[in-house]
Amino acid sequence: MESHKLVVRVEKLEAFLRFLSAAKTEIRFSSMPVESIVRRHGGGISFFSDIPDAASGENWAGAWNNAVEKRALDEGFFRRDVELLKGFGAGFGASDTDGQLSHCSLYADLTAAALNDAKEERNRKAKLYQMLGLFAGMAAAILLC
């Protein structure tokens, strides 16, 4: 299970990095509201569907934080990734086009760094966790026999 968590974290960070790239493109070439960008390009990250649209009356940053708090850890992000996601949501949609592009670029760089750390951690620990599980199962089998 621990090995699987490391793999899922890498997948989720990659999905968020793809979202950031698509969001930068949308911001640059269209004037779509942030809710529409999230709906359109949020594939691979299921908590995006928990964010209510503008018609609900809830402000964007509050809706984003609520969705992140409720579902991001269950989805495979680690606590430090949740803080990264919260920081992104606090500034997304809060400035002009150039500011949004800079904001997305900043968080793309931060996410890329987190992704590199996650890949290193996965490569270092995934096999260890699998071997520990295998040896624990063998030890239990020997003790039961």
Backbone as CSV, one residue per row, in Angstrom:
resi,resn,N_x,N_y,N_z,CA_x,CA_y,CA_z,C_x,C_y,C_z
1,MET,0.821,-1.199,0.000,0.000,0.000,0.000,0.866,1.265,0.000
2,GLU,1.942,1.245,0.781,2.811,2.427,0.832,3.484,2.661,-0.513
3,SER,3.854,1.607,-1.167,4.460,1.724,-2.498,3.461,2.310,-3.481
4,HIS,2.230,1.869,-3.393,1.173,2.371,-4.276,0.910,3.865,-4.030
5,LYS,0.963,4.287,-2.767,0.763,5.706,-2.447,1.817,6.574,-3.131
6,LEU,3.047,6.088,-3.186,4.114,6.854,-3.833,3.868,6.973,-5.331
7,VAL,3.391,5.905,-5.941,3.095,5.915,-7.375,1.922,6.851,-7.668
8,VAL,0.890,6.800,-6.851,-0.286,7.651,-7.050,0.086,9.121,-6.893
9,ARG,0.946,9.436,-5.937,1.365,10.824,-5.746,2.043,11.365,-7.005
10,VAL,2.915,10.565,-7.592,3.588,10.989,-8.825,2.557,11.238,-9.922
11,GLU,1.587,10.340,-10.060,0.552,10.492,-11.086,-0.270,11.765,-10.866
12,LYS,-0.624,12.058,-9.621,-1.445,13.239,-9.326,-0.664,14.531,-9.556
13,LEU,0.599,14.545,-9.193,1.407,15.739,-9.453,1.599,15.963,-10.945
14,GLU,1.746,14.880,-11.692,1.838,15.007,-13.152,0.535,15.566,-13.728
15,ALA,-0.596,15.099,-13.204,-1.897,15.596,-13.668,-2.056,17.082,-13.345
16,PHE,-1.611,17.502,-12.170,-1.711,18.912,-11.805,-0.780,19.762,-12.672
17,LEU,0.373,19.240,-13.002,1.294,19.962,-13.886,0.691,20.114,-15.283
18,ARG,0.012,19.074,-15.766,-0.678,19.184,-17.057,-1.798,20.222,-16.991
19,PHE,-2.521,20.234,-15.882,-3.568,21.236,-15.697,-2.986,22.646,-15.746
20,LEU,-1.873,22.869,-15.067,-1.257,24.195,-15.049,-0.841,24.633,-16.449
21,SER,-0.326,23.709,-17.218,0.065,24.030,-18.593,-1.153,24.402,-19.432
22,ALA,-2.216,23.635,-19.305,-3.448,23.925,-20.045,-4.069,25.232,-19.569
23,ALA,-4.010,25.503,-18.268,-4.569,26.740,-17.727,-3.813,27.945,-18.273
24,LYS,-2.492,27.842,-18.360,-1.713,28.951,-18.924,-2.124,29.224,-20.361
25,THR,-2.345,28.171,-21.125,-2.758,28.337,-22.516,-4.130,28.997,-22.590
26,GLU,-5.070,28.541,-21.779,-6.417,29.127,-21.772,-6.382,30.595,-21.357
27,ILE,-5.593,30.894,-20.360,-5.508,32.282,-19.882,-4.916,33.169,-20.975
28,ARG,-3.922,32.657,-21.661,-3.245,33.443,-22.690,-4.160,33.718,-23.884
29,PHE,-4.976,32.746,-24.279,-5.717,32.864,-25.529,-7.229,33.002,-25.388
30,SER,-7.757,32.964,-24.178,-9.196,33.157,-24.000,-9.441,33.900,-22.698
31,SER,-10.631,34.339,-22.519,-10.960,35.048,-21.282,-11.933,34.217,-20.448
32,MET,-11.685,32.933,-20.394,-12.539,32.004,-19.678,-12.431,32.212,-18.163
33,PRO,-13.524,32.129,-17.435,-13.428,32.215,-15.969,-12.704,30.989,-15.397
34,VAL,-12.142,31.164,-14.195,-11.336,30.089,-13.614,-12.142,28.809,-13.406
35,GLU,-13.417,28.930,-13.070,-14.233,27.729,-12.877,-14.319,26.919,-14.160
36,SER,-14.443,27.609,-15.289,-14.522,26.917,-16.579,-13.196,26.261,-16.944
37,ILE,-12.104,26.928,-16.625,-10.785,26.345,-16.894,-10.603,25.070,-16.076
38,VAL,-11.000,25.125,-14.821,-10.871,23.946,-13.951,-11.737,22.803,-14.466
39,ARG,-12.964,23.096,-14.859,-13.858,22.045,-15.371,-13.330,21.453,-16.674
40,ARG,-12.831,22.316,-17.534,-12.407,21.878,-18.863,-11.107,21.081,-18.840
41,HIS,-10.181,21.463,-17.986,-8.848,20.853,-18.020,-8.485,20.105,-16.743
42,GLY,-9.438,19.852,-15.888,-9.149,19.226,-14.606,-9.204,17.714,-14.606
43,GLY,-9.129,17.081,-15.763,-9.157,15.617,-15.814,-7.984,15.021,-15.059
44,GLY,-8.233,13.958,-14.365,-7.172,13.293,-13.617,-7.110,13.729,-12.160
45,ILE,-7.829,14.790,-11.815,-7.861,15.246,-10.428,-9.335,15.377,-10.049
46,SER,-9.815,14.428,-9.291,-11.257,14.343,-9.058,-11.793,15.413,-8.120
47,PHE,-10.985,15.981,-7.226,-11.547,16.982,-6.321,-11.918,18.272,-7.052
48,PHE,-11.456,18.447,-8.280,-11.861,19.620,-9.058,-13.371,19.641,-9.272
49,SER,-13.982,18.487,-9.338,-15.428,18.436,-9.544,-16.202,18.886,-8.302
50,ASP,-15.551,18.950,-7.142,-16.198,19.399,-5.905,-16.255,20.914,-5.785
51,ILE,-15.574,21.622,-6.673,-15.539,23.077,-6.594,-16.813,23.618,-7.225
52,PRO,-17.637,24.334,-6.447,-18.883,24.860,-7.017,-18.603,25.971,-8.021
53,ASP,-19.527,26.157,-8.937,-19.347,27.227,-9.921,-19.726,28.574,-9.314
54,ALA,-19.544,29.625,-10.090,-19.776,30.991,-9.603,-21.227,31.218,-9.190
55,ALA,-22.154,30.467,-9.760,-23.574,30.655,-9.452,-23.898,30.283,-8.002
56,SER,-23.050,29.501,-7.358,-23.315,29.086,-5.981,-23.140,30.233,-4.992
57,GLY,-22.432,31.277,-5.391,-22.235,32.428,-4.520,-21.008,32.341,-3.640
58,GLU,-20.359,31.189,-3.586,-19.158,31.035,-2.767,-17.967,31.636,-3.512
59,ASN,-17.061,32.298,-2.767,-15.908,32.871,-3.452,-14.959,31.768,-3.907
60,TRP,-14.166,32.100,-4.909,-13.310,31.085,-5.551,-12.301,30.493,-4.577
61,ALA,-11.572,31.328,-3.860,-10.520,30.827,-2.966,-11.106,29.940,-1.868
62,GLY,-12.247,30.316,-1.323,-12.883,29.496,-0.292,-13.351,28.163,-0.831
63,ALA,-13.938,28.172,-2.025,-14.398,26.927,-2.644,-13.215,26.004,-2.947
64,TRP,-12.137,26.592,-3.459,-10.938,25.809,-3.770,-10.376,25.182,-2.490
65,ASN,-10.208,25.985,-1.438,-9.651,25.469,-0.184,-10.518,24.373,0.417
66,ASN,-11.824,24.533,0.367,-12.717,23.496,0.895,-12.551,22.190,0.133
67,ALA,-12.489,22.272,-1.182,-12.329,21.060,-1.987,-10.979,20.402,-1.719
68,VAL,-9.926,21.205,-1.615,-8.592,20.666,-1.349,-8.559,19.998,0.016
69,GLU,-9.093,20.678,1.030,-9.099,20.119,2.390,-9.864,18.800,2.468
70,LYS,-11.003,18.732,1.778,-11.856,17.555,1.884,-11.315,16.345,1.132
71,ARG,-10.727,16.559,-0.052,-10.469,15.410,-0.908,-9.036,15.187,-1.358
72,ALA,-8.165,16.169,-1.253,-6.835,16.025,-1.844,-6.013,14.916,-1.180
73,LEU,-6.078,14.816,0.135,-5.315,13.758,0.816,-5.836,12.375,0.431
74,ASP,-7.158,12.238,0.321,-7.746,10.952,-0.058,-7.416,10.580,-1.490
75,GLU,-7.163,11.593,-2.299,-6.901,11.352,-3.708,-5.463,10.913,-3.988
76,GLY,-4.570,11.121,-3.047,-3.200,10.673,-3.233,-2.141,11.743,-3.054
77,PHE,-2.568,12.995,-2.828,-1.604,14.042,-2.554,-1.123,13.909,-1.115
78,PHE,0.111,14.319,-0.865,0.649,14.336,0.490,0.351,15.693,1.116
79,ARG,0.573,15.815,2.417,0.267,17.061,3.139,1.013,18.252,2.524
80,ARG,2.274,18.073,2.159,3.027,19.196,1.574,2.474,19.572,0.203
81,ASP,1.882,18.614,-0.509,1.238,18.911,-1.791,-0.057,19.693,-1.583
82,VAL,-0.751,19.389,-0.498,-1.995,20.095,-0.182,-1.703,21.572,0.052
83,GLU,-0.609,21.864,0.738,-0.237,23.264,0.968,0.084,23.962,-0.352
84,LEU,0.724,23.261,-1.270,1.012,23.801,-2.600,-0.290,24.092,-3.343
85,LEU,-1.224,23.162,-3.296,-2.517,23.341,-3.954,-3.295,24.514,-3.365
86,LYS,-3.258,24.659,-2.044,-3.956,25.771,-1.403,-3.360,27.107,-1.847
87,GLY,-2.043,27.167,-1.908,-1.392,28.392,-2.344,-1.767,28.755,-3.768
88,PHE,-1.859,27.749,-4.620,-2.258,28.004,-5.999,-3.679,28.562,-6.051
89,GLY,-4.593,27.941,-5.344,-5.989,28.369,-5.366,-6.194,29.762,-4.820
90,ALA,-5.349,30.173,-3.874,-5.493,31.503,-3.279,-5.243,32.606,-4.299
91,GLY,-4.381,32.352,-5.276,-4.054,33.392,-6.242,-4.622,33.198,-7.620
92,PHE,-5.227,32.056,-7.878,-5.756,31.762,-9.209,-7.021,32.578,-9.441
93,GLY,-7.011,33.379,-10.480,-8.157,34.209,-10.809,-8.201,35.531,-10.066
94,ALA,-7.120,35.874,-9.365,-7.136,37.077,-8.532,-6.392,38.261,-9.135
95,SER,-5.926,38.147,-10.376,-5.188,39.263,-10.973,-5.442,39.305,-12.478
96,ASP,-4.722,40.183,-13.153,-4.882,40.332,-14.593,-4.208,39.174,-15.331
97,THR,-4.257,39.207,-16.635,-3.729,38.109,-17.457,-2.259,37.856,-17.193
98,ASP,-1.452,38.908,-17.184,-0.015,38.715,-16.952,0.245,38.142,-15.561
99,GLY,-0.495,38.622,-14.589,-0.356,38.098,-13.238,-0.739,36.634,-13.151
100,GLN,-1.794,36.252,-13.858,-2.224,34.858,-13.860,-1.200,33.952,-14.538
101,LEU,-0.636,34.440,-15.634,0.398,33.657,-16.322,1.615,33.461,-15.420
102,SER,2.004,34.528,-14.724,3.135,34.432,-13.787,2.801,33.483,-12.638
103,HIS,1.575,33.571,-12.133,1.132,32.706,-11.038,1.181,31.233,-11.465
104,CYS,0.664,30.949,-12.654,0.681,29.565,-13.152,2.111,29.089,-13.389
105,SER,2.970,29.954,-13.895,4.371,29.576,-14.121,5.076,29.279,-12.805
106,LEU,4.829,30.124,-11.803,5.425,29.890,-10.485,5.002,28.536,-9.939
107,TYR,3.715,28.253,-9.989,3.235,26.987,-9.429,3.595,25.795,-10.309
108,ALA,3.809,26.017,-11.591,4.316,24.943,-12.448,5.737,24.588,-12.030
109,ASP,6.550,25.595,-11.731,7.919,25.341,-11.264,7.919,24.640,-9.908
110,LEU,7.077,25.108,-8.996,6.988,24.473,-7.676,6.483,23.039,-7.779
111,THR,5.508,22.815,-8.651,4.973,21.465,-8.838,6.007,20.558,-9.491
112,ALA,6.763,21.091,-10.437,7.820,20.298,-11.082,8.871,19.875,-10.059
113,ALA,9.220,20.774,-9.137,10.174,20.425,-8.086,9.593,19.351,-7.163
114,ALA,8.318,19.496,-6.805,7.659,18.488,-5.966,7.566,17.151,-6.702
115,LEU,7.331,17.205,-8.009,7.257,15.990,-8.816,8.606,15.287,-8.862
116,ASN,9.676,16.042,-9.020,11.014,15.434,-9.013,11.308,14.769,-7.680
117,ASP,10.940,15.435,-6.579,11.116,14.835,-5.252,10.282,13.566,-5.113
118,ALA,9.055,13.611,-5.616,8.172,12.444,-5.523,8.722,11.272,-6.332
119,LYS,9.280,11.568,-7.505,9.860,10.495,-8.322,11.083,9.885,-7.646
120,GLU,11.921,10.734,-7.052,13.088,10.219,-6.334,12.662,9.361,-5.151
121,GLU,11.670,9.844,-4.419,11.171,9.083,-3.271,10.568,7.755,-3.722
122,ARG,9.814,7.780,-4.811,9.228,6.554,-5.345,10.322,5.575,-5.749
123,ASN,11.324,6.068,-6.453,12.405,5.191,-6.907,13.197,4.618,-5.739
124,ARG,13.368,5.409,-4.675,14.130,4.952,-3.516,13.337,3.997,-2.639
125,LYS,12.070,4.283,-2.421,11.317,3.566,-1.391,10.322,2.532,-1.899
126,ALA,9.895,2.604,-3.138,8.831,1.709,-3.609,9.249,0.249,-3.521
127,LYS,10.419,-0.065,-3.996,10.872,-1.463,-3.948,11.105,-1.913,-2.512
128,LEU,11.585,-1.000,-1.680,11.783,-1.326,-0.269,10.462,-1.721,0.371
129,TYR,9.410,-0.931,0.143,8.111,-1.245,0.711,7.571,-2.570,0.184
130,GLN,7.779,-2.840,-1.090,7.318,-4.108,-1.652,8.056,-5.281,-1.015
131,MET,9.362,-5.146,-0.854,10.143,-6.228,-0.240,9.759,-6.429,1.224
132,LEU,9.539,-5.330,1.941,9.115,-5.453,3.335,7.768,-6.169,3.436
133,GLY,6.853,-5.865,2.532,5.564,-6.553,2.517,5.717,-8.031,2.208
134,LEU,6.574,-8.336,1.253,6.820,-9.727,0.886,7.429,-10.498,2.053
135,PHE,8.443,-9.910,2.690,9.099,-10.589,3.808,8.176,-10.717,5.014
136,ALA,7.341,-9.732,5.259,6.385,-9.827,6.358,5.380,-10.948,6.087
137,GLY,4.939,-11.065,4.840,4.033,-12.148,4.489,4.685,-13.511,4.628
138,MET,5.941,-13.611,4.216,6.671,-14.890,4.359,6.879,-15.222,5.828
139,ALA,7.196,-14.227,6.644,7.393,-14.463,8.076,6.080,-14.914,8.731
140,ALA,4.984,-14.308,8.335,3.695,-14.716,8.884,3.367,-16.153,8.468
141,ALA,3.678,-16.488,7.209,3.402,-17.847,6.734,4.251,-18.860,7.489
142,ILE,5.495,-18.527,7.746,6.381,-19.455,8.468,5.894,-19.621,9.902
143,LEU,5.475,-18.538,10.536,4.991,-18.622,11.905,3.695,-19.419,12.018
144,LEU,2.863,-19.353,10.993,1.607,-20.089,11.008,1.804,-21.577,10.741
145,CYS,2.875,-21.926,10.071,3.132,-23.328,9.758,3.734,-24.025,10.904
